[in-house]
Amino acid sequence: MPGRTASPAPAAFPPARARADTLAVSAMIIGVVAFLGGWMPVLGLILGTTGVTLGLVARRRSNRPELGLTALILSILAVLTNIVVDVIVVVSMVTQVNNLPG
């Protein structure tokens, strides 16, 4: 039909962000749990080292490396906190043993 024009193209939407894969989400969950549990003497160290490992792998292989970086930072803080807590516990135990009578 003459005089008829094509309809305008729909408005372009911004590109959708890729969904985070399970590796990035797992690293983030372990990182948060390690950060919150970093004050527990042995558990915090185990969770922290696991979180550091998952965070490093997620930064390299994930489609959402920022989650891996956040998990890595939280896990490193958990490990450092746990080392301080472990030293305090050991020093406290040695002090208590030295103060025993006999």
KEKE-3310 file (N, C-alpha, C; in steps of 0.2 Angstrom, whole numbers, plus 5000, padded with zeros to 4 digits):
npx = (5004:5003:5010:5010:5020:5034:5032:5040:5055:5056:5060:5077:5083:5093:5108:5105:5112:5123:5118:5123:5135:5135:5147:5152:5142:5143:5156:5154:5144:5151:5162:5155:5150:5162:5167:5158:5160:5173:5179:5178:5188:5194:5185:5183:5195:5196:5184:5188:5200:5194:5185:5194:5201:5190:5186:5197:5196:5184:5185:5193:5186:5173:5158:5154:5165:5166:5159:5167:5179:5174:5171:5183:5190:5182:5185:5199:5199:5193:5202:5213:5207:5204:5217:5222:5213:5216:5229:5227:5219:5228:5239:5231:5228:5241:5245:5236:5239:5252:5249:5244:5243:5257)
npy = (4994:5011:5025:5020:5018:5009:5002:5009:5004:4994:5001:4999:4988:4989:4978:4963:4957:4944:4929:4924:4911:4895:4893:4906:4910:4900:4903:4916:4913:4904:4913:4924:4916:4912:4924:4928:4918:4918:4921:4909:4896:4884:4881:4893:4895:4884:4886:4899:4896:4888:4897:4906:4899:4895:4908:4913:4904:4907:4920:4918:4909:4912:4919:4930:4939:4948:4944:4933:4941:4948:4937:4932:4943:4944:4931:4931:4941:4934:4923:4930:4936:4924:4919:4928:4926:4912:4913:4921:4912:4901:4907:4911:4898:4893:4902:4899:4886:4888:4894:4885:4877:4869)
npz = (5000:4996:5004:5016:5030:5038:5054:5068:5076:5090:5107:5112:5124:5138:5138:5145:5161:5164:5172:5188:5189:5197:5204:5207:5215:5225:5230:5235:5246:5254:5257:5265:5275:5281:5284:5294:5303:5307:5319:5326:5333:5325:5315:5308:5301:5292:5284:5279:5272:5262:5256:5251:5241:5233:5229:5222:5211:5206:5202:5191:5182:5182:5176:5183:5189:5200:5211:5215:5218:5229:5238:5240:5246:5258:5263:5265:5275:5285:5287:5292:5304:5311:5313:5322:5333:5335:5340:5352:5359:5361:5368:5379:5384:5387:5397:5407:5410:5415:5427:5435:5451:5458)
capx = (5000:5007:5009:5011:5027:5035:5032:5046:5058:5055:5066:5082:5084:5101:5109:5104:5117:5123:5116:5129:5135:5135:5154:5153:5137:5146:5161:5151:5141:5157:5165:5151:5150:5169:5168:5154:5162:5180:5181:5178:5195:5196:5181:5184:5201:5194:5180:5192:5204:5190:5183:5200:5201:5184:5186:5202:5194:5178:5188:5196:5182:5166:5155:5153:5171:5166:5157:5173:5183:5171:5171:5190:5191:5179:5188:5205:5198:5191:5208:5217:5204:5205:5224:5223:5209:5220:5235:5224:5217:5234:5242:5227:5229:5247:5245:5232:5243:5257:5247:5241:5248:5261)
capy = (5000:5017:5030:5017:5017:5003:5004:5011:4998:4995:5004:4994:4987:4988:4971:4959:4955:4937:4926:4922:4904:4892:4894:4912:4910:4896:4906:4921:4910:4902:4919:4927:4912:4912:4930:4928:4913:4919:4921:4902:4895:4880:4882:4899:4894:4879:4890:4904:4894:4886:4903:4909:4894:4896:4915:4913:4900:4910:4926:4916:4905:4913:4925:4936:4939:4953:4940:4930:4945:4949:4931:4932:4948:4942:4925:4933:4944:4928:4919:4934:4936:4917:4918:4932:4922:4906:4915:4923:4906:4897:4911:4910:4891:4892:4906:4895:4880:4890:4897:4880:4876:4863)
capz = (5000:4995:5009:5023:5032:5042:5061:5071:5079:5098:5110:5113:5131:5139:5138:5152:5165:5164:5178:5191:5189:5204:5207:5210:5221:5231:5233:5239:5252:5259:5260:5270:5281:5284:5288:5300:5308:5307:5326:5329:5332:5319:5309:5304:5297:5287:5280:5276:5266:5257:5253:5247:5235:5229:5227:5217:5205:5203:5199:5184:5178:5183:5172:5187:5194:5205:5216:5217:5222:5236:5242:5241:5252:5265:5266:5268:5282:5290:5289:5297:5310:5314:5315:5328:5338:5337:5344:5358:5363:5363:5373:5385:5387:5390:5403:5412:5412:5419:5433:5439:5457:5458)
cpx = (5004:5005:5010:5018:5028:5035:5039:5049:5057:5061:5070:5083:5091:5102:5109:5111:5117:5121:5123:5129:5136:5142:5154:5148:5140:5151:5159:5148:5146:5161:5161:5151:5156:5170:5164:5157:5170:5183:5181:5185:5197:5192:5182:5190:5200:5189:5183:5196:5200:5187:5188:5201:5196:5184:5191:5199:5188:5180:5190:5191:5175:5164:5154:5159:5171:5163:5163:5178:5180:5172:5179:5192:5189:5183:5195:5204:5196:5197:5212:5214:5205:5212:5225:5219:5213:5226:5232:5222:5223:5238:5238:5228:5235:5248:5241:5236:5249:5255:5244:5246:5251:5266)
cpy = (5006:5021:5026:5016:5011:5006:5005:5005:4999:4997:4998:4994:4987:4980:4968:4957:4947:4934:4923:4914:4901:4892:4900:4913:4906:4900:4912:4919:4908:4908:4923:4923:4912:4918:4931:4923:4913:4919:4914:4899:4890:4881:4888:4899:4889:4883:4895:4902:4891:4891:4906:4905:4895:4903:4916:4910:4904:4917:4924:4913:4907:4919:4931:4936:4943:4949:4936:4934:4947:4943:4931:4937:4946:4936:4927:4937:4939:4924:4924:4935:4929:4916:4922:4928:4916:4908:4917:4917:4902:4901:4910:4903:4890:4896:4902:4889:4882:4892:4891:4879:4869:4862)
cpz = (5000:5001:5016:5024:5037:5049:5064:5075:5087:5101:5112:5121:5132:5140:5145:5155:5165:5171:5181:5191:5196:5207:5210:5216:5227:5234:5238:5246:5257:5261:5265:5276:5285:5287:5294:5306:5309:5315:5330:5328:5326:5313:5305:5299:5291:5282:5276:5271:5261:5253:5249:5241:5230:5226:5221:5210:5202:5200:5192:5180:5178:5178:5176:5192:5200:5211:5219:5221:5229:5240:5244:5247:5258:5268:5269:5275:5287:5292:5294:5304:5314:5316:5322:5334:5340:5342:5351:5362:5365:5369:5380:5388:5390:5397:5409:5415:5417:5426:5437:5445:5456:5453)
residu = (MET:PRO:GLY:ARG:THR:ALA:SER:PRO:ALA:PRO:ALA:ALA:PHE:PRO:PRO:ALA:ARG:ALA:ARG:ALA:ASP:THR:LEU:ALA:VAL:SER:ALA:MET:ILE:ILE:GLY:VAL:VAL:ALA:PHE:LEU:GLY:GLY:TRP:MET:PRO:VAL:LEU:GLY:LEU:ILE:LEU:GLY:THR:THR:GLY:VAL:THR:LEU:GLY:LEU:VAL:ALA:ARG:ARG:ARG:SER:ASN:ARG:PRO:GLU:LEU:GLY:LEU:THR:ALA:LEU:ILE:LEU:SER:ILE:LEU:ALA:VAL:LEU:THR:ASN:ILE:VAL:VAL:ASP:VAL:ILE:VAL:VAL:VAL:SER:MET:VAL:THR:GLN:VAL:ASN:ASN:LEU:PRO:GLY)
# end
